[in-house]
């Protein structure tokens, strides 16, 4: 029996982004949800097993992978009701390109972009396949990288860097997504977002099942590829008092870091 499961029911199903990952599937038992034994040329291949770990990020990843369809359905039914409504109409769109790394004119708004010193580089990446043009144009996004040995004291994390967006005149709404933070060898991505020096409020963000949110921090809990989408975090802030400044801090929380990465979609403002 083929059980089809969206990689990111948050951004793809609930938000109606027309996700192509419904085509992905796992072959499971319809009763137990267990993966069957694989036989190739009459030989039985053992099921893969995970070694025990005390790493909370790896533990979360293994817990989610080990859930069968019934458990996943129960989890979905018990999930908190999300007070988040994206919209895609009448936005002024900033599409990242090599000529506007530092901002530019977006409709009636001017946006300036500042990068911290503890950033090894920033570039346009075209690896974000299968993303929808509502939030990603030309499959591209801005990627900002940390050096392999981040300096301390740059952010509210113990290490890391930041990207700051400043606006003039001040928009009342801003929408974007942080794409595919991930875990890997010597890498555990985390980020925080502040609007006019205040952390995001409940209802201003919606994140996929590859992310945990704790103490105003978004933590990656899965190893993921850019085209998967299930580690995305969609943000929409609406303020009557207008938005002056948006700051995104990001860090690698591994004790022996390999660097970290922040990837941003188009910036929509109005």
C-alpha positions as CSV (number, residue, x, y, z in Angstrom):
1,X,0.0,0.0,0.0
2,X,1.4,3.4,-0.9
3,X,0.9,6.1,1.7
4,X,1.4,9.5,0.3
5,X,2.5,12.2,2.7
6,X,3.3,15.8,2.0
7,X,6.8,16.8,3.1
8,X,5.4,20.0,4.5
9,X,1.7,20.0,5.2
10,X,2.2,23.5,6.7
11,X,3.4,25.4,3.7
12,X,2.0,23.1,1.0
13,X,-1.4,21.8,2.1
14,X,-2.7,24.2,4.7
15,X,-1.4,27.3,2.8
16,X,-2.5,25.9,-0.6
17,X,0.8,26.2,-2.3
18,X,0.1,23.2,-4.7
19,X,2.9,21.1,-3.4
20,X,4.4,18.6,-5.9
21,X,5.8,16.5,-3.1
22,X,2.5,14.6,-2.9
23,X,4.0,12.5,-5.6
24,X,6.5,11.1,-3.1
25,X,5.6,8.1,-1.1
26,X,6.8,5.3,1.2
27,X,5.7,1.7,0.9
28,X,4.3,0.7,4.3
29,X,2.1,-1.9,5.9
30,X,-1.5,-0.7,5.9
31,X,-2.0,-2.1,9.4
32,X,1.2,-1.5,11.3
33,X,2.9,1.2,9.3
34,X,6.1,-0.7,9.4
35,X,8.5,-0.7,6.4
36,X,8.6,-4.1,4.8
37,X,11.8,-6.2,4.5
38,X,13.4,-5.5,1.2
39,X,14.4,-8.5,-0.9
40,X,16.8,-8.2,-3.8
41,X,17.6,-11.4,-5.9
42,X,16.2,-13.6,-3.1
43,X,18.5,-11.9,-0.4
44,X,17.0,-10.3,2.6
45,X,18.3,-6.8,3.4
46,X,18.2,-5.9,7.1
47,X,16.2,-2.9,8.1
48,X,18.3,0.1,8.9
49,X,18.7,1.0,12.6
50,X,19.8,4.1,14.5
51,X,22.3,4.1,17.2
52,X,21.4,5.7,20.5
53,X,22.1,9.4,20.8
54,X,21.8,12.1,23.4
55,X,21.6,14.8,20.7
56,X,18.2,16.4,21.0
57,X,18.1,17.4,17.4
58,X,18.8,13.9,16.2
59,X,16.4,12.4,18.7
60,X,13.6,14.6,17.3
61,X,14.5,13.6,13.8
62,X,14.4,9.9,14.7
63,X,11.1,10.3,16.6
64,X,9.4,11.9,13.6
65,X,10.8,9.3,11.2
66,X,9.6,6.5,13.4
67,X,6.0,7.5,13.4
68,X,3.5,5.3,11.5
69,X,0.5,6.7,9.6
70,X,-1.9,6.3,12.5
71,X,0.5,8.2,14.9
72,X,1.0,10.9,12.3
73,X,-2.8,11.3,11.9
74,X,-3.2,11.6,15.7
75,X,-0.4,14.1,15.9
76,X,-2.1,16.2,13.2
77,X,-5.4,16.1,15.0
78,X,-3.8,17.2,18.3
79,X,-1.7,20.0,16.7
80,X,-2.4,23.5,17.9
81,X,-4.9,25.5,15.8
82,X,-2.8,27.9,13.7
83,X,-3.8,31.5,13.6
84,X,-2.0,32.4,10.4
85,X,-3.5,33.5,7.1
86,X,-1.1,34.3,4.2
87,X,-2.3,36.3,1.3
88,X,-0.7,36.8,-2.1
89,X,-2.4,39.9,-3.5
90,X,-1.2,43.5,-4.0
91,X,2.3,43.0,-2.7
92,X,5.4,44.8,-3.9
93,X,8.0,42.1,-4.5
94,X,11.8,42.2,-4.0
95,X,13.4,39.5,-6.1
96,X,17.0,38.9,-5.1
97,X,19.6,39.4,-7.9
98,X,23.4,40.1,-8.0
99,X,22.6,43.8,-8.4
100,X,20.4,44.2,-5.3
101,X,22.2,42.4,-2.5
102,X,22.1,45.6,-0.5
103,X,18.5,46.4,-1.3
104,X,16.8,48.7,-3.7
105,X,13.5,50.3,-4.8
106,X,10.4,48.1,-4.2
107,X,7.3,49.9,-5.4
108,X,7.0,53.0,-3.3
109,X,9.5,51.6,-0.7
110,X,13.2,51.7,-0.4
111,X,14.8,48.7,1.3
112,X,18.4,48.7,2.6
113,X,20.1,45.4,3.5
114,X,22.9,45.1,6.0
115,X,25.0,42.1,6.8
116,X,27.1,41.4,9.9
117,X,30.8,41.2,9.9
118,X,30.6,37.5,10.8
119,X,29.4,36.5,7.4
120,X,31.6,34.7,4.9
121,X,29.6,35.6,1.9
122,X,26.2,35.9,0.2
123,X,25.0,34.8,-3.2
124,X,22.0,33.9,-5.3
125,X,21.2,30.2,-5.2
126,X,19.1,28.5,-7.8
127,X,18.8,25.2,-6.0
128,X,15.3,25.7,-4.5
129,X,13.5,23.6,-7.0
130,X,9.8,22.7,-6.8
131,X,9.0,26.0,-5.0
132,X,6.0,28.1,-5.8
133,X,6.2,31.5,-7.5
134,X,4.0,32.9,-4.8
135,X,7.0,33.1,-2.5
136,X,10.0,32.1,-4.7
137,X,10.7,33.5,-8.1
138,X,12.8,31.6,-10.6
139,X,13.6,28.9,-8.0
140,X,16.0,31.4,-6.5
141,X,16.8,32.7,-3.1
142,X,19.4,34.7,-1.2
143,X,21.9,32.5,0.7
144,X,24.0,34.0,3.4
145,X,26.8,31.8,4.8
146,X,28.7,31.8,8.0
147,X,32.5,31.0,8.2
148,X,33.5,27.6,9.5
149,X,34.5,29.1,12.8
150,X,32.0,31.8,13.7
151,X,33.0,34.6,16.1
152,X,31.3,35.2,19.4
153,X,29.3,38.3,20.4
154,X,27.6,39.0,17.0
155,X,24.1,38.0,17.9
156,X,21.9,36.9,20.8
157,X,23.3,33.4,20.1
158,X,26.8,32.4,21.2
159,X,27.9,32.8,17.6
160,X,26.5,33.5,14.3
161,X,25.6,36.4,12.0
162,X,22.6,38.5,11.0
163,X,20.8,40.2,8.1
164,X,18.9,43.4,8.7
165,X,16.3,44.9,6.4
166,X,15.4,48.6,6.8
167,X,12.5,50.3,5.1
168,X,11.7,53.9,4.1
169,X,8.9,54.8,4.1
170,X,7.7,52.2,6.6
171,X,5.5,49.4,5.2
172,X,2.6,48.1,7.2
173,X,3.1,44.4,6.1
174,X,6.0,42.2,5.2
175,X,6.0,38.5,4.1
176,X,8.8,36.1,3.3
177,X,10.0,32.6,4.1
178,X,13.2,31.2,5.6
179,X,14.1,28.2,3.5
180,X,15.5,24.8,4.4
181,X,17.5,25.3,7.6
182,X,19.0,21.9,8.2
183,X,21.1,19.6,10.3
184,X,24.1,17.8,9.0
185,X,27.7,16.9,9.8
186,X,28.9,19.6,12.2
187,X,25.9,21.7,11.4
188,X,22.7,22.5,13.3
189,X,21.0,25.6,12.0
190,X,19.0,28.0,14.1
191,X,17.5,31.4,13.6
192,X,15.6,34.2,15.3
193,X,13.6,37.0,13.8
194,X,13.0,40.4,15.4
195,X,10.7,43.2,14.1
196,X,11.6,46.6,15.5
197,X,13.7,44.7,18.1
198,X,10.7,42.6,19.2
199,X,10.6,38.8,18.6
200,X,7.8,37.5,16.4
201,X,4.4,37.0,18.0
202,X,2.3,33.9,17.8
203,X,0.3,34.0,14.6
204,X,3.0,35.8,12.6
205,X,4.8,32.6,11.5
206,X,4.0,29.1,10.4
207,X,6.7,26.4,10.2
208,X,7.1,23.0,8.6
209,X,7.6,19.7,10.3
210,X,11.4,19.9,10.0
211,X,11.5,22.8,12.5
212,X,10.9,23.2,16.2
213,X,10.2,26.6,17.8
214,X,11.4,27.2,21.4
215,X,12.2,30.4,23.3
216,X,11.8,32.6,20.2
217,X,14.2,30.3,18.3
218,X,13.6,28.2,15.2
219,X,15.6,25.0,15.3
220,X,16.3,22.7,12.4
221,X,15.6,19.1,13.3
222,X,16.0,17.3,10.0
223,X,18.7,16.8,7.4
224,X,17.0,18.2,4.3
225,X,17.6,19.2,0.7
226,X,16.7,22.6,-0.7
227,X,13.9,21.2,-2.9
228,X,12.1,19.4,0.0
229,X,10.5,22.4,1.6
230,X,9.6,20.8,4.9
231,X,12.0,22.9,6.8
232,X,10.5,26.2,5.6
233,X,9.2,28.9,8.0
234,X,6.7,31.4,6.5
235,X,6.5,34.8,8.1
236,X,3.9,37.5,7.7
237,X,4.0,40.6,10.0
238,X,1.3,43.3,9.9
239,X,1.7,46.4,12.1
240,X,-0.5,49.4,12.2
241,X,2.5,51.4,13.6
242,X,4.5,50.5,10.5
243,X,7.6,48.3,10.2
244,X,10.9,50.1,10.4
245,X,13.4,47.3,10.8
246,X,13.5,43.5,10.5
247,X,16.5,41.6,11.8
248,X,17.2,37.9,11.2
249,X,19.9,36.3,13.4
250,X,21.2,32.8,12.5
251,X,23.7,30.5,13.9
252,X,25.2,27.0,13.9
253,X,24.6,25.4,17.3
254,X,27.0,22.5,16.9
255,X,30.0,22.6,19.2
256,X,32.4,22.0,16.3
257,X,30.6,24.1,13.6
258,X,31.1,23.8,9.9
259,X,29.4,27.1,9.3
260,X,25.7,27.7,8.8
261,X,23.4,29.2,6.2
262,X,20.4,31.4,6.0
263,X,18.3,31.3,2.8
264,X,15.6,33.9,2.1
265,X,12.8,33.9,-0.4
266,X,11.5,37.0,-2.2
267,X,10.6,39.8,0.2
268,X,7.0,41.0,-0.2
269,X,6.0,44.3,1.3
270,X,3.0,46.6,1.2
